[in-house]
């Protein structure tokens, strides 16, 4: 099952899953995107290796959501 930000319909679900509301998530996302670029020197899509295996995390938004959900 893939969980996306669009699956979190209410603010209560969003806070329960990632510990913050969507407004804070999108503010954090901007800083997260820049940090990812600074650390890796390329965007997430450019960092994927074409090995025939599909990736579960295809965007920086998904990566941040997964990270927060894991915490």
CHARMM-style PDB file with segment names, atoms N, HN, CA, C and O in Angstrom:
ATOM      1  N   UNK     1       0.837  -1.174   0.000  1.00  0.00      PROA
ATOM      2  CA  UNK     1       0.000   0.000   0.000  1.00  0.00      PROA
ATOM      3  C   UNK     1       0.881   1.235   0.000  1.00  0.00      PROA
ATOM      4  O   UNK     1       1.781   1.363   0.830  1.00  0.00      PROA
ATOM      5  N   UNK     2       0.630   2.125  -0.910  1.00  0.00      PROA
ATOM      6  HN  UNK     2      -0.101   2.022  -1.585  1.00  0.00      PROA
ATOM      7  CA  UNK     2       1.378   3.363  -0.989  1.00  0.00      PROA
ATOM      8  C   UNK     2       0.582   4.472  -0.340  1.00  0.00      PROA
ATOM      9  O   UNK     2      -0.594   4.670  -0.645  1.00  0.00      PROA
ATOM     10  N   UNK     3       1.226   5.188   0.549  1.00  0.00      PROA
ATOM     11  HN  UNK     3       2.181   5.027   0.796  1.00  0.00      PROA
ATOM     12  CA  UNK     3       0.596   6.299   1.241  1.00  0.00      PROA
ATOM     13  C   UNK     3       1.116   7.587   0.644  1.00  0.00      PROA
ATOM     14  O   UNK     3       2.326   7.793   0.549  1.00  0.00      PROA
ATOM     15  N   UNK     4       0.216   8.446   0.245  1.00  0.00      PROA
ATOM     16  HN  UNK     4      -0.767   8.279   0.322  1.00  0.00      PROA
ATOM     17  CA  UNK     4       0.585   9.752  -0.280  1.00  0.00      PROA
ATOM     18  C   UNK     4      -0.077  10.844   0.525  1.00  0.00      PROA
ATOM     19  O   UNK     4      -1.008  10.599   1.291  1.00  0.00      PROA
ATOM     20  N   UNK     5       0.416  12.049   0.341  1.00  0.00      PROA
ATOM     21  HN  UNK     5       1.173  12.248  -0.282  1.00  0.00      PROA
ATOM     22  CA  UNK     5      -0.155  13.175   1.067  1.00  0.00      PROA
ATOM     23  C   UNK     5      -1.623  13.374   0.703  1.00  0.00      PROA
ATOM     24  O   UNK     5      -2.409  13.832   1.532  1.00  0.00      PROA
ATOM     25  N   UNK     6      -1.995  13.038  -0.519  1.00  0.00      PROA
ATOM     26  HN  UNK     6      -1.356  12.667  -1.193  1.00  0.00      PROA
ATOM     27  CA  UNK     6      -3.389  13.188  -0.940  1.00  0.00      PROA
ATOM     28  C   UNK     6      -4.313  12.191  -0.242  1.00  0.00      PROA
ATOM     29  O   UNK     6      -5.527  12.392  -0.207  1.00  0.00      PROA
ATOM     30  N   UNK     7      -3.745  11.114   0.314  1.00  0.00      PROA
ATOM     31  HN  UNK     7      -2.759  10.950   0.285  1.00  0.00      PROA
ATOM     32  CA  UNK     7      -4.544  10.132   1.048  1.00  0.00      PROA
ATOM     33  C   UNK     7      -4.937  10.630   2.436  1.00  0.00      PROA
ATOM     34  O   UNK     7      -5.869  10.109   3.048  1.00  0.00      PROA
ATOM     35  N   UNK     8      -4.230  11.627   2.923  1.00  0.00      PROA
ATOM     36  HN  UNK     8      -3.473  12.051   2.426  1.00  0.00      PROA
ATOM     37  CA  UNK     8      -4.526  12.193   4.236  1.00  0.00      PROA
ATOM     38  C   UNK     8      -5.548  13.303   4.045  1.00  0.00      PROA
ATOM     39  O   UNK     8      -5.188  14.446   3.762  1.00  0.00      PROA
ATOM     40  N   UNK     9      -6.807  12.968   4.197  1.00  0.00      PROA
ATOM     41  HN  UNK     9      -7.100  12.040   4.426  1.00  0.00      PROA
ATOM     42  CA  UNK     9      -7.916  13.861   3.855  1.00  0.00      PROA
ATOM     43  C   UNK     9      -8.125  14.988   4.866  1.00  0.00      PROA
ATOM     44  O   UNK     9      -8.406  16.121   4.474  1.00  0.00      PROA
ATOM     45  N   UNK    10      -7.995  14.698   6.134  1.00  0.00      PROA
ATOM     46  HN  UNK    10      -7.767  13.778   6.452  1.00  0.00      PROA
ATOM     47  CA  UNK    10      -8.261  15.717   7.146  1.00  0.00      PROA
ATOM     48  C   UNK    10      -6.955  16.128   7.832  1.00  0.00      PROA
ATOM     49  O   UNK    10      -5.941  15.434   7.753  1.00  0.00      PROA
ATOM     50  N   UNK    11      -7.014  17.267   8.498  1.00  0.00      PROA
ATOM     51  HN  UNK    11      -7.838  17.831   8.561  1.00  0.00      PROA
ATOM     52  CA  UNK    11      -5.852  17.739   9.246  1.00  0.00      PROA
ATOM     53  C   UNK    11      -5.522  16.771  10.382  1.00  0.00      PROA
ATOM     54  O   UNK    11      -4.356  16.588  10.734  1.00  0.00      PROA
ATOM     55  N   UNK    12      -6.546  16.161  10.944  1.00  0.00      PROA
ATOM     56  HN  UNK    12      -7.492  16.309  10.659  1.00  0.00      PROA
ATOM     57  CA  UNK    12      -6.332  15.201  12.034  1.00  0.00      PROA
ATOM     58  C   UNK    12      -5.546  13.993  11.540  1.00  0.00      PROA
ATOM     59  O   UNK    12      -4.626  13.534  12.216  1.00  0.00      PROA
ATOM     60  N   UNK    13      -5.898  13.478  10.368  1.00  0.00      PROA
ATOM     61  HN  UNK    13      -6.646  13.852   9.819  1.00  0.00      PROA
ATOM     62  CA  UNK    13      -5.165  12.351   9.787  1.00  0.00      PROA
ATOM     63  C   UNK    13      -3.728  12.746   9.475  1.00  0.00      PROA
ATOM     64  O   UNK    13      -2.799  11.967   9.690  1.00  0.00      PROA
ATOM     65  N   UNK    14      -3.557  13.941   8.976  1.00  0.00      PROA
ATOM     66  HN  UNK    14      -4.312  14.573   8.801  1.00  0.00      PROA
ATOM     67  CA  UNK    14      -2.227  14.428   8.629  1.00  0.00      PROA
ATOM     68  C   UNK    14      -1.356  14.538   9.875  1.00  0.00      PROA
ATOM     69  O   UNK    14      -0.209  14.090   9.873  1.00  0.00      PROA
ATOM     70  N   UNK    15      -1.877  15.115  10.909  1.00  0.00      PROA
ATOM     71  HN  UNK    15      -2.808  15.480  10.912  1.00  0.00      PROA
ATOM     72  CA  UNK    15      -1.115  15.245  12.159  1.00  0.00      PROA
ATOM     73  C   UNK    15      -0.817  13.893  12.786  1.00  0.00      PROA
ATOM     74  O   UNK    15       0.257  13.695  13.353  1.00  0.00      PROA
ATOM     75  N   UNK    16      -1.751  12.968  12.690  1.00  0.00      PROA
ATOM     76  HN  UNK    16      -2.624  13.128  12.229  1.00  0.00      PROA
ATOM     77  CA  UNK    16      -1.531  11.633  13.248  1.00  0.00      PROA
ATOM     78  C   UNK    16      -0.455  10.879  12.473  1.00  0.00      PROA
ATOM     79  O   UNK    16       0.320  10.127  13.064  1.00  0.00      PROA
ATOM     80  N   UNK    17      -0.400  11.070  11.168  1.00  0.00      PROA
ATOM     81  HN  UNK    17      -1.029  11.681  10.688  1.00  0.00      PROA
ATOM     82  CA  UNK    17       0.545  10.323  10.337  1.00  0.00      PROA
ATOM     83  C   UNK    17       1.947  10.927  10.339  1.00  0.00      PROA
ATOM     84  O   UNK    17       2.936  10.200  10.435  1.00  0.00      PROA
ATOM     85  N   UNK    18       2.037  12.268  10.233  1.00  0.00      PROA
ATOM     86  HN  UNK    18       1.234  12.858  10.155  1.00  0.00      PROA
ATOM     87  CA  UNK    18       3.355  12.881  10.084  1.00  0.00      PROA
ATOM     88  C   UNK    18       3.695  13.908  11.157  1.00  0.00      PROA
ATOM     89  O   UNK    18       4.789  14.473  11.145  1.00  0.00      PROA
ATOM     90  N   UNK    19       2.784  14.153  12.075  1.00  0.00      PROA
ATOM     91  HN  UNK    19       1.895  13.694  12.085  1.00  0.00      PROA
ATOM     92  CA  UNK    19       3.072  15.034  13.196  1.00  0.00      PROA
ATOM     93  C   UNK    19       2.937  16.517  12.917  1.00  0.00      PROA
ATOM     94  O   UNK    19       3.352  17.335  13.739  1.00  0.00      PROA
ATOM     95  N   UNK    20       2.366  16.887  11.776  1.00  0.00      PROA
ATOM     96  HN  UNK    20       2.029  16.224  11.109  1.00  0.00      PROA
ATOM     97  CA  UNK    20       2.175  18.304  11.456  1.00  0.00      PROA
ATOM     98  C   UNK    20       1.046  18.452  10.442  1.00  0.00      PROA
ATOM     99  O   UNK    20       0.627  17.483   9.810  1.00  0.00      PROA
ATOM    100  N   UNK    21       0.564  19.682  10.301  1.00  0.00      PROA
ATOM    101  HN  UNK    21       0.904  20.470  10.815  1.00  0.00      PROA
ATOM    102  CA  UNK    21      -0.479  19.925   9.306  1.00  0.00      PROA
ATOM    103  C   UNK    21       0.163  20.122   7.932  1.00  0.00      PROA
ATOM    104  O   UNK    21       1.386  20.196   7.813  1.00  0.00      PROA
ATOM    105  N   UNK    22      -0.668  20.204   6.908  1.00  0.00      PROA
ATOM    106  HN  UNK    22      -1.662  20.143   7.005  1.00  0.00      PROA
ATOM    107  CA  UNK    22      -0.160  20.283   5.534  1.00  0.00      PROA
ATOM    108  C   UNK    22       0.580  21.591   5.258  1.00  0.00      PROA
ATOM    109  O   UNK    22       1.532  21.609   4.478  1.00  0.00      PROA
ATOM    110  N   UNK    23       0.155  22.676   5.886  1.00  0.00      PROA
ATOM    111  HN  UNK    23      -0.618  22.662   6.519  1.00  0.00      PROA
ATOM    112  CA  UNK    23       0.845  23.946   5.682  1.00  0.00      PROA
ATOM    113  C   UNK    23       2.293  23.860   6.154  1.00  0.00      PROA
ATOM    114  O   UNK    23       3.205  24.287   5.446  1.00  0.00      PROA
ATOM    115  N   UNK    24       2.504  23.318   7.326  1.00  0.00      PROA
ATOM    116  HN  UNK    24       1.764  22.970   7.902  1.00  0.00      PROA
ATOM    117  CA  UNK    24       3.865  23.150   7.842  1.00  0.00      PROA
ATOM    118  C   UNK    24       4.659  22.171   7.001  1.00  0.00      PROA
ATOM    119  O   UNK    24       5.858  22.354   6.788  1.00  0.00      PROA
ATOM    120  N   UNK    25       3.992  21.131   6.521  1.00  0.00      PROA
ATOM    121  HN  UNK    25       3.018  20.983   6.694  1.00  0.00      PROA
ATOM    122  CA  UNK    25       4.656  20.144   5.678  1.00  0.00      PROA
ATOM    123  C   UNK    25       5.224  20.812   4.427  1.00  0.00      PROA
ATOM    124  O   UNK    25       6.373  20.563   4.062  1.00  0.00      PROA
ATOM    125  N   UNK    26       4.433  21.657   3.767  1.00  0.00      PROA
ATOM    126  HN  UNK    26       3.500  21.860   4.063  1.00  0.00      PROA
ATOM    127  CA  UNK    26       4.896  22.293   2.541  1.00  0.00      PROA
ATOM    128  C   UNK    26       5.982  23.334   2.804  1.00  0.00      PROA
ATOM    129  O   UNK    26       6.842  23.555   1.951  1.00  0.00      PROA
ATOM    130  N   UNK    27       5.955  23.972   3.966  1.00  0.00      PROA
ATOM    131  HN  UNK    27       5.257  23.793   4.659  1.00  0.00      PROA
ATOM    132  CA  UNK    27       7.052  24.874   4.331  1.00  0.00      PROA
ATOM    133  C   UNK    27       8.341  24.087   4.549  1.00  0.00      PROA
ATOM    134  O   UNK    27       9.412  24.485   4.092  1.00  0.00      PROA
ATOM    135  N   UNK    28       8.219  22.973   5.251  1.00  0.00      PROA
ATOM    136  HN  UNK    28       7.349  22.649   5.622  1.00  0.00      PROA
ATOM    137  CA  UNK    28       9.375  22.109   5.479  1.00  0.00      PROA
ATOM    138  C   UNK    28       9.871  21.504   4.177  1.00  0.00      PROA
ATOM    139  O   UNK    28      11.074  21.305   4.007  1.00  0.00      PROA
ATOM    140  N   UNK    29       8.976  21.213   3.270  1.00  0.00      PROA
ATOM    141  HN  UNK    29       7.999  21.374   3.408  1.00  0.00      PROA
ATOM    142  CA  UNK    29       9.330  20.605   1.983  1.00  0.00      PROA
ATOM    143  C   UNK    29      10.273  21.498   1.185  1.00  0.00      PROA
ATOM    144  O   UNK    29      11.200  20.999   0.548  1.00  0.00      PROA
ATOM    145  N   UNK    30      10.052  22.800   1.210  1.00  0.00      PROA
ATOM    146  HN  UNK    30       9.298  23.205   1.728  1.00  0.00      PROA
ATOM    147  CA  UNK    30      10.930  23.717   0.473  1.00  0.00      PROA
ATOM    148  C   UNK    30      12.359  23.637   1.002  1.00  0.00      PROA
ATOM    149  O   UNK    30      13.306  23.573   0.218  1.00  0.00      PROA
ATOM    150  N   UNK    31      12.523  23.642   2.318  1.00  0.00      PROA
ATOM    151  HN  UNK    31      11.754  23.695   2.955  1.00  0.00      PROA
ATOM    152  CA  UNK    31      13.857  23.528   2.915  1.00  0.00      PROA
ATOM    153  C   UNK    31      14.452  22.146   2.655  1.00  0.00      PROA
ATOM    154  O   UNK    31      15.655  22.013   2.432  1.00  0.00      PROA
ATOM    155  N   UNK    32      13.604  21.122   2.684  1.00  0.00      PROA
ATOM    156  HN  UNK    32      12.627  21.230   2.865  1.00  0.00      PROA
ATOM    157  CA  UNK    32      14.056  19.749   2.449  1.00  0.00      PROA
ATOM    158  C   UNK    32      14.563  19.574   1.025  1.00  0.00      PROA
ATOM    159  O   UNK    32      15.581  18.918   0.804  1.00  0.00      PROA
ATOM    160  N   UNK    33      13.855  20.160   0.053  1.00  0.00      PROA
ATOM    161  HN  UNK    33      13.029  20.693   0.233  1.00  0.00      PROA
ATOM    162  CA  UNK    33      14.289  20.089  -1.347  1.00  0.00      PROA
ATOM    163  C   UNK    33      15.669  20.714  -1.518  1.00  0.00      PROA
ATOM    164  O   UNK    33      16.545  20.138  -2.164  1.00  0.00      PROA
ATOM    165  N   UNK    34      15.853  21.892  -0.936  1.00  0.00      PROA
ATOM    166  HN  UNK    34      15.142  22.359  -0.412  1.00  0.00      PROA
ATOM    167  CA  UNK    34      17.134  22.579  -1.059  1.00  0.00      PROA
ATOM    168  C   UNK    34      18.249  21.791  -0.361  1.00  0.00      PROA
ATOM    169  O   UNK    34      19.365  21.711  -0.874  1.00  0.00      PROA
ATOM    170  N   UNK    35      17.952  21.221   0.788  1.00  0.00      PROA
ATOM    171  HN  UNK    35      17.046  21.287   1.204  1.00  0.00      PROA
ATOM    172  CA  UNK    35      18.950  20.425   1.504  1.00  0.00      PROA
ATOM    173  C   UNK    35      19.331  19.182   0.723  1.00  0.00      PROA
ATOM    174  O   UNK    35      20.505  18.814   0.677  1.00  0.00      PROA
ATOM    175  N   UNK    36      18.357  18.534   0.110  1.00  0.00      PROA
ATOM    176  HN  UNK    36      17.403  18.833   0.147  1.00  0.00      PROA
ATOM    177  CA  UNK    36      18.635  17.350  -0.705  1.00  0.00      PROA
ATOM    178  C   UNK    36      19.550  17.719  -1.864  1.00  0.00      PROA
ATOM    179  O   UNK    36      20.502  16.998  -2.163  1.00  0.00      PROA
ATOM    180  N   UNK    37      19.264  18.826  -2.506  1.00  0.00      PROA
ATOM    181  HN  UNK    37      18.490  19.411  -2.263  1.00  0.00      PROA
ATOM    182  CA  UNK    37      20.071  19.291  -3.635  1.00  0.00      PROA
ATOM    183  C   UNK    37      21.487  19.649  -3.172  1.00  0.00      PROA
ATOM    184  O   UNK    37      22.457  19.325  -3.856  1.00  0.00      PROA
ATOM    185  N   UNK    38      21.615  20.309  -2.026  1.00  0.00      PROA
ATOM    186  HN  UNK    38      20.827  20.573  -1.470  1.00  0.00      PROA
ATOM    187  CA  UNK    38      22.927  20.675  -1.496  1.00  0.00      PROA
ATOM    188  C   UNK    38      23.760  19.443  -1.150  1.00  0.00      PROA
ATOM    189  O   UNK    38      24.960  19.406  -1.422  1.00  0.00      PROA
ATOM    190  N   UNK    39      23.133  18.450  -0.561  1.00  0.00      PROA
ATOM    191  HN  UNK    39      22.158  18.480  -0.340  1.00  0.00      PROA
ATOM    192  CA  UNK    39      23.862  17.249  -0.127  1.00  0.00      PROA
ATOM    193  C   UNK    39      24.232  16.365  -1.307  1.00  0.00      PROA
ATOM    194  O   UNK    39      25.372  15.911  -1.403  1.00  0.00      PROA
ATOM    195  N   UNK    40      23.290  16.115  -2.202  1.00  0.00      PROA
ATOM    196  HN  UNK    40      22.364  16.483  -2.124  1.00  0.00      PROA
ATOM    197  CA  UNK    40      23.510  15.151  -3.289  1.00  0.00      PROA
ATOM    198  C   UNK    40      23.970  15.792  -4.596  1.00  0.00      PROA
ATOM    199  O   UNK    40      24.485  15.107  -5.480  1.00  0.00      PROA
ATOM    200  N   UNK    41      23.788  17.084  -4.717  1.00  0.00      PROA
ATOM    201  HN  UNK    41      23.369  17.641  -4.000  1.00  0.00      PROA
ATOM    202  CA  UNK    41      24.216  17.782  -5.919  1.00  0.00      PROA
ATOM    203  C   UNK    41      23.347  17.533  -7.135  1.00  0.00      PROA
ATOM    204  O   UNK    41      23.697  17.944  -8.242  1.00  0.00      PROA
ATOM    205  N   UNK    42      22.227  16.868  -6.947  1.00  0.00      PROA
ATOM    206  HN  UNK    42      21.943  16.534  -6.048  1.00  0.00      PROA
ATOM    207  CA  UNK    42      21.290  16.603  -8.039  1.00  0.00      PROA
ATOM    208  C   UNK    42      19.904  16.349  -7.462  1.00  0.00      PROA
ATOM    209  O   UNK    42      19.751  16.058  -6.276  1.00  0.00      PROA
ATOM    210  N   UNK    43      18.907  16.466  -8.318  1.00  0.00      PROA
ATOM    211  HN  UNK    43      19.032  16.702  -9.282  1.00  0.00      PROA
ATOM    212  CA  UNK    43      17.531  16.204  -7.876  1.00  0.00      PROA
ATOM    213  C   UNK    43      17.341  14.695  -7.686  1.00  0.00      PROA
ATOM    214  O   UNK    43      18.150  13.898  -8.161  1.00  0.00      PROA
ATOM    215  N   UNK    44      16.292  14.319  -7.004  1.00  0.00      PROA
ATOM    216  HN  UNK    44      15.635  14.967  -6.618  1.00  0.00      PROA
ATOM    217  CA  UNK    44      16.015  12.911  -6.706  1.00  0.00      PROA
ATOM    218  C   UNK    44      15.854  12.088  -7.977  1.00  0.00      PROA
ATOM    219  O   UNK    44      16.382  10.980  -8.066  1.00  0.00      PROA
ATOM    220  N   UNK    45      15.132  12.615  -8.957  1.00  0.00      PROA
ATOM    221  HN  UNK    45      14.703  13.516  -8.884  1.00  0.00      PROA
ATOM    222  CA  UNK    45      14.926  11.884 -10.223  1.00  0.00      PROA
ATOM    223  C   UNK    45      16.250  11.623 -10.931  1.00  0.00      PROA
ATOM    224  O   UNK    45      16.438  10.566 -11.533  1.00  0.00      PROA
ATOM    225  N   UNK    46      17.161  12.579 -10.860  1.00  0.00      PROA
ATOM    226  HN  UNK    46      17.009  13.438 -10.371  1.00  0.00      PROA
ATOM    227  CA  UNK    46      18.468  12.412 -11.492  1.00  0.00      PROA
ATOM    228  C   UNK    46      19.331  11.416 -10.741  1.00  0.00      PROA
ATOM    229  O   UNK    46      20.246  10.823 -11.312  1.00  0.00      PROA
ATOM    230  N   UNK    47      19.043  11.233  -9.466  1.00  0.00      PROA
ATOM    231  HN  UNK    47      18.300  11.715  -9.002  1.00  0.00      PROA
ATOM    232  CA  UNK    47      19.821  10.333  -8.614  1.00  0.00      PROA
ATOM    233  C   UNK    47      19.408   8.874  -8.789  1.00  0.00      PROA
ATOM    234  O   UNK    47      20.151   7.979  -8.386  1.00  0.00      PROA
ATOM    235  N   UNK    48      18.247   8.613  -9.377  1.00  0.00      PROA
ATOM    236  HN  UNK    48      17.643   9.340  -9.704  1.00  0.00      PROA
ATOM    237  CA  UNK    48      17.789   7.240  -9.598  1.00  0.00      PROA
ATOM    238  C   UNK    48      18.636   6.577 -10.671  1.00  0.00      PROA
ATOM    239  O   UNK    48      18.979   7.193 -11.680  1.00  0.00      PROA
ATOM    240  N   UNK    49      18.961   5.335 -10.443  1.00  0.00      PROA
ATOM    241  HN  UNK    49      18.682   4.835  -9.623  1.00  0.00      PROA
ATOM    242  CA  UNK    49      19.720   4.545 -11.407  1.00  0.00      PROA
ATOM    243  C   UNK    49      18.725   3.717 -12.208  1.00  0.00      PROA
ATOM    244  O   UNK    49      17.828   3.099 -11.633  1.00  0.00      PROA
ATOM    245  N   UNK    50      18.873   3.699 -13.523  1.00  0.00      PROA
ATOM    246  HN  UNK    50      19.601   4.201 -13.989  1.00  0.00      PROA
ATOM    247  CA  UNK    50      17.976   2.914 -14.372  1.00  0.00      PROA
ATOM    248  C   UNK    50      18.430   1.459 -14.349  1.00  0.00      PROA
ATOM    249  O   UNK    50      19.269   1.047 -15.151  1.00  0.00      PROA
ATOM    250  N   UNK    51      17.870   0.691 -13.428  1.00  0.00      PROA
ATOM    251  HN  UNK    51      17.189   1.026 -12.777  1.00  0.00      PROA
ATOM    252  CA  UNK    51      18.245  -0.716 -13.297  1.00  0.00      PROA
ATOM    253  C   UNK    51      17.071  -1.654 -13.553  1.00  0.00      PROA
ATOM    254  O   UNK    51      17.155  -2.849 -13.270  1.00  0.00      PROA
ATOM    255  N   UNK    52      15.992  -1.124 -14.079  1.00  0.00      PROA
ATOM    256  HN  UNK    52      15.924  -0.153 -14.309  1.00  0.00      PROA
ATOM    257  CA  UNK    52      14.829  -1.949 -14.392  1.00  0.00      PROA
ATOM    258  C   UNK    52      13.894  -2.170 -13.225  1.00  0.00      PROA
ATOM    259  O   UNK    52      12.822  -2.752 -13.389  1.00  0.00      PROA
ATOM    260  N   UNK    53      14.283  -1.717 -12.057  1.00  0.00      PROA
ATOM    261  HN  UNK    53      15.154  -1.244 -11.924  1.00  0.00      PROA
ATOM    262  CA  UNK    53      13.450  -1.866 -10.865  1.00  0.00      PROA
ATOM    263  C   UNK    53      12.720  -0.550 -10.630  1.00  0.00      PROA
ATOM    264  O   UNK    53      13.330   0.519 -10.662  1.00  0.00      PROA
ATOM    265  N   UNK    54      11.429  -0.627 -10.397  1.00  0.00      PROA
ATOM    266  HN  UNK    54      10.933  -1.495 -10.370  1.00  0.00      PROA
ATOM    267  CA  UNK    54      10.661   0.589 -10.112  1.00  0.00      PROA
ATOM    268  C   UNK    54      10.947   1.087  -8.707  1.00  0.00      PROA
ATOM    269  O   UNK    54      11.193   0.298  -7.795  1.00  0.00      PROA
ATOM    270  N   UNK    55      10.915   2.372  -8.542  1.00  0.00      PROA
ATOM    271  HN  UNK    55      10.715   3.014  -9.283  1.00  0.00      PROA
ATOM    272  CA  UNK    55      11.157   2.974  -7.240  1.00  0.00      PROA
ATOM    273  C   UNK    55       9.835   3.301  -6.556  1.00  0.00      PROA
ATOM    274  O   UNK    55       8.867   3.683  -7.215  1.00  0.00      PROA
ATOM    275  N   UNK    56       9.797   3.153  -5.239  1.00  0.00      PROA
ATOM    276  HN  UNK    56      10.583   2.843  -4.705  1.00  0.00      PROA
ATOM    277  CA  UNK    56       8.605   3.500  -4.459  1.00  0.00      PROA
ATOM    278  C   UNK    56       8.568   4.990  -4.176  1.00  0.00      PROA
ATOM    279  O   UNK    56       7.494   5.586  -4.106  1.00  0.00      PROA
ATOM    280  N   UNK    57       9.730   5.589  -4.015  1.00  0.00      PROA
ATOM    281  HN  UNK    57      10.603   5.105  -4.072  1.00  0.00      PROA
ATOM    282  CA  UNK    57       9.819   7.006  -3.700  1.00  0.00      PROA
ATOM    283  C   UNK    57      10.316   7.722  -4.945  1.00  0.00      PROA
ATOM    284  O   UNK    57      11.490   7.630  -5.305  1.00  0.00      PROA
ATOM    285  N   UNK    58       9.406   8.437  -5.596  1.00  0.00      PROA
ATOM    286  HN  UNK    58       8.453   8.512  -5.304  1.00  0.00      PROA
ATOM    287  CA  UNK    58       9.720   9.071  -6.872  1.00  0.00      PROA
ATOM    288  C   UNK    58       9.828  10.583  -6.803  1.00  0.00      PROA
ATOM    289  O   UNK    58      10.138  11.223  -7.807  1.00  0.00      PROA
ATOM    290  N   UNK    59       9.581  11.161  -5.646  1.00  0.00      PROA
ATOM    291  HN  UNK    59       9.330  10.640  -4.830  1.00  0.00      PROA
ATOM    292  CA  UNK    59       9.671  12.610  -5.520  1.00  0.00      PROA
ATOM    293  C   UNK    59      10.197  12.959  -4.135  1.00  0.00      PROA
ATOM    294  O   UNK    59      10.168  12.141  -3.215  1.00  0.00      PROA
ATOM    295  N   UNK    60      10.677  14.188  -4.009  1.00  0.00      PROA
ATOM    296  HN  UNK    60      10.700  14.852  -4.756  1.00  0.00      PROA
ATOM    297  CA  UNK    60      11.173  14.649  -2.716  1.00  0.00      PROA
ATOM    298  C   UNK    60      10.016  14.735  -1.726  1.00  0.00      PROA
ATOM    299  O   UNK    60      10.207  14.523  -0.528  1.00  0.00      PROA
ATOM    300  N   UNK    61       8.824  15.042  -2.216  1.00  0.00      PROA
ATOM    301  HN  UNK    61       8.669  15.215  -3.189  1.00  0.00      PROA
ATOM    302  CA  UNK    61       7.641  15.073  -1.350  1.00  0.00      PROA
ATOM    303  C   UNK    61       7.391  13.693  -0.735  1.00  0.00      PROA
ATOM    304  O   UNK    61       7.124  13.584   0.462  1.00  0.00      PROA
ATOM    305  N   UNK    62       7.479  12.647  -1.552  1.00  0.00      PROA
ATOM    306  HN  UNK    62       7.696  12.736  -2.524  1.00  0.00      PROA
ATOM    307  CA  UNK    62       7.299  11.279  -1.048  1.00  0.00      PROA
ATOM    308  C   UNK    62       8.395  10.908  -0.048  1.00  0.00      PROA
ATOM    309  O   UNK    62       8.131  10.231   0.945  1.00  0.00      PROA
ATOM    310  N   UNK    63       9.627  11.353  -0.316  1.00  0.00      PROA
ATOM    311  HN  UNK    63       9.841  11.903  -1.123  1.00  0.00      PROA
ATOM    312  CA  UNK    63      10.739  11.055   0.580  1.00  0.00      PROA
ATOM    313  C   UNK    63      10.535  11.715   1.941  1.00  0.00      PROA
ATOM    314  O   UNK    63      10.757  11.085   2.975  1.00  0.00      PROA
ATOM    315  N   UNK    64      10.119  12.970   1.946  1.00  0.00      PROA
ATOM    316  HN  UNK    64       9.939  13.482   1.106  1.00  0.00      PROA
ATOM    317  CA  UNK    64       9.859  13.662   3.211  1.00  0.00      PROA
ATOM    318  C   UNK    64       8.684  13.028   3.943  1.00  0.00      PROA
ATOM    319  O   UNK    64       8.739  12.844   5.159  1.00  0.00      PROA
ATOM    320  N   UNK    65       7.627  12.693   3.218  1.00  0.00      PROA
ATOM    321  HN  UNK    65       7.582  12.842   2.230  1.00  0.00      PROA
ATOM    322  CA  UNK    65       6.468  12.062   3.835  1.00  0.00      PROA
ATOM    323  C   UNK    65       6.863  10.722   4.476  1.00  0.00      PROA
ATOM    324  O   UNK    65       6.457  10.429   5.601  1.00  0.00      PROA
ATOM    325  N   UNK    66       7.642   9.924   3.769  1.00  0.00      PROA
ATOM    326  HN  UNK    66       7.971  10.163   2.855  1.00  0.00      PROA
ATOM    327  CA  UNK    66       8.096   8.637   4.295  1.00  0.00      PROA
ATOM    328  C   UNK    66       8.964   8.838   5.539  1.00  0.00      PROA
ATOM    329  O   UNK    66       8.828   8.117   6.528  1.00  0.00      PROA
ATOM    330  N   UNK    67       9.853   9.823   5.475  1.00  0.00      PROA
ATOM    331  HN  UNK    67       9.964  10.408   4.673  1.00  0.00      PROA
ATOM    332  CA  UNK    67      10.734  10.096   6.615  1.00  0.00      PROA
ATOM    333  C   UNK    67       9.942  10.501   7.856  1.00  0.00      PROA
ATOM    334  O   UNK    67      10.180   9.981   8.946  1.00  0.00      PROA
ATOM    335  N   UNK    68       9.001  11.428   7.686  1.00  0.00      PROA
ATOM    336  HN  UNK    68       8.808  11.850   6.801  1.00  0.00      PROA
ATOM    337  CA  UNK    68       8.189  11.872   8.809  1.00  0.00      PROA
ATOM    338  C   UNK    68       7.283  10.753   9.318  1.00  0.00      PROA
ATOM    339  O   UNK    68       7.104  10.606  10.528  1.00  0.00      PROA
ATOM    340  N   UNK    69       6.720   9.979   8.428  1.00  0.00      PROA
ATOM    341  HN  UNK    69       6.865  10.098   7.446  1.00  0.00      PROA
ATOM    342  CA  UNK    69       5.850   8.871   8.820  1.00  0.00      PROA
ATOM    343  C   UNK    69       6.646   7.835   9.615  1.00  0.00      PROA
ATOM    344  O   UNK    69       6.142   7.275  10.589  1.00  0.00      PROA
ATOM    345  N   UNK    70       7.878   7.585   9.202  1.00  0.00      PROA
ATOM    346  HN  UNK    70       8.288   8.040   8.411  1.00  0.00      PROA
ATOM    347  CA  UNK    70       8.738   6.623   9.901  1.00  0.00      PROA
ATOM    348  C   UNK    70       9.095   7.080  11.305  1.00  0.00      PROA
ATOM    349  O   UNK    70       9.195   6.278  12.234  1.00  0.00      PROA
ATOM    350  N   UNK    71       9.288   8.397  11.440  1.00  0.00      PROA
ATOM    351  HN  UNK    71       9.207   9.048  10.686  1.00  0.00      PROA
ATOM    352  CA  UNK    71       9.629   8.928  12.765  1.00  0.00      PROA
ATOM    353  C   UNK    71       8.432   8.860  13.705  1.00  0.00      PROA
ATOM    354  OT1 UNK    71       8.534   9.264  14.864  1.00  0.00      PROA
TER     355      UNK     71
END
